[in-house]
């Protein structure tokens, strides 16, 4: 059946656009009017013809951005709360999302629901877009009849997780750019600038100062082995990526990361905030504790934390509390373990976990601010010392020659 792109005006005067399967353009117009949308007939065009032909390009990374899923979730919760049928909500949202991958997935989810499947079961068929956490929370919302509430919690959870990730990435961008610039400038000096000085110094016929001779030797080594050095850097980067994709390699990298002098504390606080926020959201949504721990472990983002969570799950299945195995793991701070123990005792585990998440997200904010303040002067000092050292080393023979002439 042909697919038509349409543009129209909604019941509140807002511009709406989307796609619809229909036999003719007139069928699209008729169906839109039944949905209280006033279509623009001249802007209804069959998809895949002329300049509208779709070109599929290979995608990299996640098929759908987290931001698009957050917007969909918020809109979906609003429409469900307003009393619109589930299938109609999926039909409307599948037509107006900016992400083609999400639109396609929502159409398939709608077809599954129309065929008799539950909404959660249909979502589970798209694991690259909707995570286990998402699908299980939706399942809990469907069973409890509070799907709109669950969707709002999901959107809030994803917004906070995205915000946490962006803060960590933002803290890393500045030093990464400075280090890259330092490597680039140093390479240019060693390959292009220092050889010019070396030819000049050879005409002096005098022994060069030790720092100058060292820099010239380093320049010669870099020029003679340039492609070996570049290949070695690529090999190291490739080896790191390959190692991080294996279970054993990821485990050791995460273990080393938690022990780093400055970054280790930030990594631990980020992982604890994510753990508390995920588990608290799942528990408050009515997901069974064993299922909640399984999902939380898979989304922990750190193998050491994940191992501690799965050990906790195994202990709970044997009749123990959550706090006992967490204390035994020595991964979580005592304050976290004791607050969880209090939450279990008082029956307010979800509220206690949300308080832990709020506290550690604030701690991450402070740690990122302190790290940025610490790294700015440190990076500038290292960069200045490196470039300045090279320049001074090259001018030492000239200074020496000037003193001799005077």
HUBELTA-V372335 format. One record per residue. N is the residue number from 1. RES is the residue in one letter. SS is DSSP state (H for helix, E for strand, - for the rest). Layout:
n=[N & N]
res=[RES & RES]
ss=[SS & SS]
This chain:
n=[1 & 2 & 3 & 4 & 5 & 6 & 7 & 8 & 9 & 10 & 11 & 12 & 13 & 14 & 15 & 16 & 17 & 18 & 19 & 20 & 21 & 22 & 23 & 24 & 25 & 26 & 27 & 28 & 29 & 30 & 31 & 32 & 33 & 34 & 35 & 36 & 37 & 38 & 39 & 40 & 41 & 42 & 43 & 44 & 45 & 46 & 47 & 48 & 49 & 50 & 51 & 52 & 53 & 54 & 55 & 56 & 57 & 58 & 59 & 60 & 61 & 62 & 63 & 64 & 65 & 66 & 67 & 68 & 69 & 70 & 71 & 72 & 73 & 74 & 75 & 76 & 77 & 78 & 79 & 80 & 81 & 82 & 83 & 84 & 85 & 86 & 87 & 88 & 89 & 90 & 91 & 92 & 93 & 94 & 95 & 96 & 97 & 98 & 99 & 100 & 101 & 102 & 103 & 104 & 105 & 106 & 107 & 108 & 109 & 110 & 111 & 112 & 113 & 114 & 115 & 116 & 117 & 118 & 119 & 120 & 121 & 122 & 123 & 124 & 125 & 126 & 127 & 128 & 129 & 130 & 131 & 132 & 133 & 134 & 135 & 136 & 137 & 138 & 139 & 140 & 141 & 142 & 143 & 144 & 145 & 146 & 147 & 148 & 149 & 150 & 151 & 152 & 153 & 154 & 155 & 156 & 157 & 158 & 159 & 160 & 161 & 162 & 163 & 164 & 165 & 166 & 167 & 168 & 169 & 170 & 171 & 172 & 173 & 174 & 175 & 176 & 177 & 178 & 179 & 180 & 181 & 182 & 183 & 184 & 185 & 186 & 187 & 188 & 189 & 190 & 191 & 192 & 193 & 194 & 195 & 196 & 197 & 198 & 199 & 200 & 201 & 202 & 203 & 204 & 205 & 206 & 207 & 208 & 209 & 210 & 211 & 212 & 213 & 214 & 215 & 216 & 217 & 218 & 219 & 220 & 221 & 222 & 223 & 224 & 225 & 226 & 227 & 228 & 229 & 230 & 231 & 232 & 233 & 234 & 235 & 236 & 237 & 238 & 239 & 240 & 241 & 242 & 243 & 244 & 245 & 246 & 247 & 248 & 249 & 250 & 251 & 252 & 253 & 254 & 255 & 256 & 257 & 258 & 259 & 260 & 261 & 262 & 263 & 264 & 265 & 266 & 267 & 268 & 269 & 270 & 271 & 272 & 273 & 274 & 275 & 276 & 277 & 278 & 279 & 280 & 281 & 282 & 283 & 284 & 285 & 286 & 287 & 288 & 289 & 290 & 291 & 292 & 293 & 294 & 295 & 296 & 297 & 298 & 299 & 300 & 301 & 302 & 303 & 304 & 305 & 306 & 307 & 308 & 309 & 310 & 311 & 312 & 313 & 314 & 315 & 316 & 317 & 318 & 319 & 320 & 321 & 322 & 323 & 324 & 325 & 326 & 327 & 328 & 329 & 330 & 331 & 332 & 333 & 334 & 335 & 336 & 337 & 338 & 339 & 340 & 341 & 342 & 343 & 344 & 345 & 346 & 347 & 348 & 349 & 350 & 351 & 352 & 353 & 354 & 355 & 356 & 357 & 358 & 359 & 360 & 361 & 362 & 363 & 364 & 365 & 366 & 367 & 368 & 369 & 370 & 371 & 372 & 373 & 374 & 375 & 376 & 377 & 378 & 379 & 380 & 381 & 382 & 383 & 384 & 385 & 386 & 387 & 388 & 389 & 390 & 391 & 392 & 393 & 394 & 395 & 396 & 397 & 398 & 399 & 400 & 401 & 402 & 403 & 404 & 405 & 406]
res=[X & X & X & X & X & X & X & X & X & X & X & X & X & X & X & X & X & X & X & X & X & X & X & X & X & X & X & X & X & X & X & X & X & X & X & X & X & X & X & X & X & X & X & X & X & X & X & X & X & X & X & X & X & X & X & X & X & X & X & X & X & X & X & X & X & X & X & X & X & X & X & X & X & X & X & X & X & X & X & X & X & X & X & X & X & X & X & X & X & X & X & X & X & X & X & X & X & X & X & X & X & X & X & X & X & X & X & X & X & X & X & X & X & X & X & X & X & X & X & X & X & X & X & X & X & X & X & X & X & X & X & X & X & X & X & X & X & X & X & X & X & X & X & X & X & X & X & X & X & X & X & X & X & X & X & X & X & X & X & X & X & X & X & X & X & X & X & X & X & X & X & X & X & X & X & X & X & X & X & X & X & X & X & X & X & X & X & X & X & X & X & X & X & X & X & X & X & X & X & X & X & X & X & X & X & X & X & X & X & X & X & X & X & X & X & X & X & X & X & X & X & X & X & X & X & X & X & X & X & X & X & X & X & X & X & X & X & X & X & X & X & X & X & X & X & X & X & X & X & X & X & X & X & X & X & X & X & X & X & X & X & X & X & X & X & X & X & X & X & X & X & X & X & X & X & X & X & X & X & X & X & X & X & X & X & X & X & X & X & X & X & X & X & X & X & X & X & X & X & X & X & X & X & X & X & X & X & X & X & X & X & X & X & X & X & X & X & X & X & X & X & X & X & X & X & X & X & X & X & X & X & X & X & X & X & X & X & X & X & X & X & X & X & X & X & X & X & X & X & X & X & X & X & X & X & X & X & X & X & X & X & X & X & X & X & X & X & X & X & X & X & X & X & X & X & X & X & X & X & X & X & X & X & X & X & X & X & X & X & X & X & X & X & X & X & X & X & X & X & X & X & X & X & X & X & X]
ss=[- & - & E & E & E & E & E & E & E & - & - & - & - & - & E & E & E & E & E & E & E & - & - & - & H & H & H & H & H & H & H & H & H & H & - & - & - & E & E & - & H & H & H & - & E & E & - & - & - & H & H & H & - & - & - & - & - & - & - & - & - & - & - & - & - & H & H & H & H & H & H & H & H & H & H & H & H & H & H & H & H & - & - & - & - & H & H & H & H & H & H & H & H & H & H & H & - & - & - & H & H & H & H & H & H & H & H & H & H & H & H & H & H & H & - & - & - & - & H & H & H & H & H & - & - & - & - & - & - & - & - & H & H & H & H & H & H & H & H & H & H & H & H & H & - & - & H & H & H & H & H & H & H & H & H & H & H & H & H & H & H & H & H & H & H & H & H & H & H & H & H & H & H & H & H & H & H & H & H & H & H & H & H & H & H & H & H & H & H & H & H & H & H & H & H & H & H & H & H & H & H & H & - & - & - & - & - & - & - & H & H & H & H & H & H & H & H & H & H & H & H & H & H & H & - & H & H & H & H & H & H & H & H & H & H & H & H & H & H & H & H & H & H & H & - & - & H & H & H & H & H & H & H & H & H & H & H & H & - & - & - & - & H & H & H & H & H & H & H & H & H & H & H & H & H & H & H & H & H & H & H & H & H & H & - & - & - & - & H & H & H & H & H & H & H & H & H & H & - & - & - & - & H & H & H & H & H & H & H & H & H & H & H & H & H & H & H & - & - & - & - & H & H & H & H & H & H & H & H & - & - & - & - & H & H & H & H & H & H & H & H & H & H & H & H & H & - & - & H & H & H & H & H & H & H & H & H & H & H & H & H & H & H & H & H & H & H & H & H & H & H & H & H & H & H & H & H & H & H & H & H & H & H & H & H & H & H & H & H & H & H & H & H & H & H & H & H & H & H & H & H & H & H & H & H & -]
